[in-house]
Amino acid sequence: MVKENFSIQDIETLNKEYRNKSPLEVISFVMSISERPLISTSFGAYSAALLAECVKVKKDIQVIWCDTGYNTDATYTHANFLIDTLKLSIDIFTPKLTTAFIKNRIGEPNLDNPNHELFSDIVKIEPFSRAFNKYNPDVWLTNIRKNQTSLRETLDIFSLSCNGNLKIAPFYYFSDQEMLQFLKENNLPVEFDYYDPVKALENRECGIHFSN
């Protein structure tokens, strides 16, 4: 069972112990101490890696997807393939407002839009918070990696979320090339036709790791 409170020293110890372990070893350890593990996914390019490894250890692990409504057709095809192939236990959370209403009321999700912060809250932060409130996970598995954004550079395989959840990123130290190699070796698909309207730019934070 996951400890109620992890100290900074606890996290540092875990990161030292698992720094050179495989993602599967990290996930296996996490599943052994967790009662309510949760995976968040965006069905981005490398999403199949984390999903497939987690399902190996716990077939019915809860997966959440906050579908912004702005995904590409390719992303929806990719998502449906993984949902069906991996038999994911998935719950999809969407904004309370329709995409058409958001476009009309707030505008397009670009960085020049003065309503971008409000847009981010409506399409990503609020649905994500709703998902966490529903499942109340004791651990949160995510596919973030060190080289993606300045915030993620400050994290590690194990970290604490803003809400005190134990957050685990099994592929944290993998480069893009290593991710591609992993997917190839495990016959898993990759899909680069992906767009996150909250990030807008590839190296910009999506928001959920600031507020969760």
Secondary structure in CASP SS format (residue, H / E / C, confidence):
PFRMAT SS
TARGET T0000
AUTHOR 0000-0000-0000
METHOD secondary structure of the structure
MODEL  1
M C 1.00
V C 1.00
K C 1.00
E C 1.00
N C 1.00
F C 1.00
S C 1.00
I H 1.00
Q H 1.00
D H 1.00
I H 1.00
E H 1.00
T H 1.00
L H 1.00
N H 1.00
K H 1.00
E H 1.00
Y H 1.00
R C 1.00
N C 1.00
K C 1.00
S C 1.00
P H 1.00
L H 1.00
E H 1.00
V H 1.00
I H 1.00
S H 1.00
F H 1.00
V H 1.00
M H 1.00
S H 1.00
I H 1.00
S C 1.00
E C 1.00
R C 1.00
P E 1.00
L E 1.00
I E 1.00
S E 1.00
T E 1.00
S C 1.00
F C 1.00
G C 1.00
A C 1.00
Y C 1.00
S H 1.00
A H 1.00
A H 1.00
L H 1.00
L H 1.00
A H 1.00
E H 1.00
C H 1.00
V H 1.00
K H 1.00
V H 1.00
K C 1.00
K C 1.00
D C 1.00
I C 1.00
Q E 1.00
V E 1.00
I E 1.00
W E 1.00
C E 1.00
D C 1.00
T C 1.00
G C 1.00
Y C 1.00
N C 1.00
T C 1.00
D H 1.00
A H 1.00
T H 1.00
Y H 1.00
T H 1.00
H H 1.00
A H 1.00
N H 1.00
F H 1.00
L H 1.00
I H 1.00
D H 1.00
T H 1.00
L C 1.00
K C 1.00
L C 1.00
S E 1.00
I E 1.00
D E 1.00
I E 1.00
F E 1.00
T C 1.00
P C 1.00
K C 1.00
L C 1.00
T C 1.00
T H 1.00
A H 1.00
F H 1.00
I H 1.00
K H 1.00
N H 1.00
R H 1.00
I C 1.00
G C 1.00
E C 1.00
P C 1.00
N C 1.00
L C 1.00
D C 1.00
N C 1.00
P C 1.00
N C 1.00
H H 1.00
E H 1.00
L H 1.00
F H 1.00
S H 1.00
D H 1.00
I H 1.00
V H 1.00
K H 1.00
I H 1.00
E H 1.00
P H 1.00
F H 1.00
S H 1.00
R H 1.00
A H 1.00
F H 1.00
N H 1.00
K H 1.00
Y H 1.00
N C 1.00
P C 1.00
D C 1.00
V E 1.00
W E 1.00
L E 1.00
T C 1.00
N C 1.00
I C 1.00
R C 1.00
K C 1.00
N C 1.00
Q C 1.00
T C 1.00
S H 1.00
L H 1.00
R H 1.00
E H 1.00
T C 1.00
L C 1.00
D C 1.00
I C 1.00
F E 1.00
S E 1.00
L E 1.00
S C 1.00
C C 1.00
N C 1.00
G C 1.00
N C 1.00
L E 1.00
K E 1.00
I E 1.00
A C 1.00
P C 1.00
F C 1.00
Y C 1.00
Y C 1.00
F C 1.00
S C 1.00
D H 1.00
Q H 1.00
E H 1.00
M H 1.00
L H 1.00
Q H 1.00
F H 1.00
L H 1.00
K H 1.00
E H 1.00
N C 1.00
N C 1.00
L C 1.00
P C 1.00
V C 1.00
E C 1.00
F C 1.00
D C 1.00
Y C 1.00
Y C 1.00
D C 1.00
P C 1.00
V C 1.00
K C 1.00
A C 1.00
L C 1.00
E C 1.00
N C 1.00
R C 1.00
E C 1.00
C C 1.00
G C 1.00
I H 1.00
H H 1.00
F H 1.00
S H 1.00
N C 1.00
END
